[in-house]
């Protein structure tokens, strides 16, 4: 995993498997999942969710938000998300169009996160809650 200079001081790469909350990317292996303690919460930061290997652990969805109630005929964008949920990537594209932002986010380049968060809420998007 590559981290830019600003983020390196805010995230620690664990050298053991004892933690109960894991931020995971596409490279999470079956072997690593099996080493997690019972009750571990896996939170993906990748576009696709990890394969659910454990019944005694919890798996959060990929980054997503609930769509505004003004959206009609909305089902789901990905088959692993609940009804009316949209992946963060799709929400970002909609926000860029609605706000007229002519900025491209790629790799470590992230537009003003507070501005994006506020715009998402103003347009009716809501955080996706974790259900036990």
MARDREN-755282 format. One record per residue (C-alpha): residue in three letters; y, x, z. Coordinates in steps of 0.5 Angstrom, whole numbers, plus 500, padded with zeros to 3 digits. Each point is the difference from the previous one (the first is absolute). Layout:
ALAYXZ
...
! end
This chain:
UNK500500500
UNK507503498
UNK506499505
UNK507501498
UNK504505505
UNK503494504
UNK493496501
UNK496506502
UNK503500507
UNK499493501
UNK493499499
UNK494505503
UNK493501496
UNK495499505
UNK494505501
UNK496495503
UNK497493499
UNK502497507
UNK506496498
UNK500492500
UNK505500494
UNK499503494
UNK505501494
UNK495501494
UNK501501493
UNK495500494
UNK497506502
UNK496497506
UNK493501500
UNK494496503
UNK498506504
UNK507500503
UNK500492501
UNK493501504
UNK504505505
UNK505495502
UNK499497507
UNK499493501
UNK506495499
UNK504505495
UNK505497496
UNK500503493
UNK507499497
UNK501502493
UNK506503496
UNK497500494
UNK500495494
UNK492498501
UNK497498507
UNK494505503
UNK493497499
UNK498496506
UNK495504503
UNK500498507
UNK499493504
UNK503503506
UNK506502497
UNK507497498
UNK503501493
UNK507498498
UNK502498493
UNK503505495
UNK508500501
UNK502493499
UNK505494501
UNK500493500
UNK503497494
UNK506495501
UNK499493501
UNK504498494
UNK495504495
UNK496494497
UNK493500498
UNK498507503
UNK493502502
UNK499507502
UNK501506496
UNK494504502
UNK494497502
UNK500504507
UNK506497502
UNK501493503
UNK503494496
UNK508501498
UNK499507502
UNK503506495
UNK499507500
UNK506504502
UNK500503493
UNK501494497
UNK505497505
UNK504507499
UNK500498493
UNK503493501
UNK505503505
UNK503505495
UNK500495494
UNK504495505
UNK505505503
UNK501504493
UNK498506503
UNK499506495
UNK496504504
UNK493503499
UNK496501506
UNK494505499
UNK496505504
UNK504502506
UNK507497497
UNK501493504
UNK507496499
UNK503498507
UNK495497504
UNK505496504
UNK503497494
UNK493498497
UNK498497507
UNK506496500
UNK500498493
UNK493498501
UNK501495506
UNK507497496
UNK495498494
UNK495497505
UNK495505500
UNK496501507
UNK496505503
UNK492498500
UNK498499507
UNK493503502
UNK495495502
UNK494503505
! end
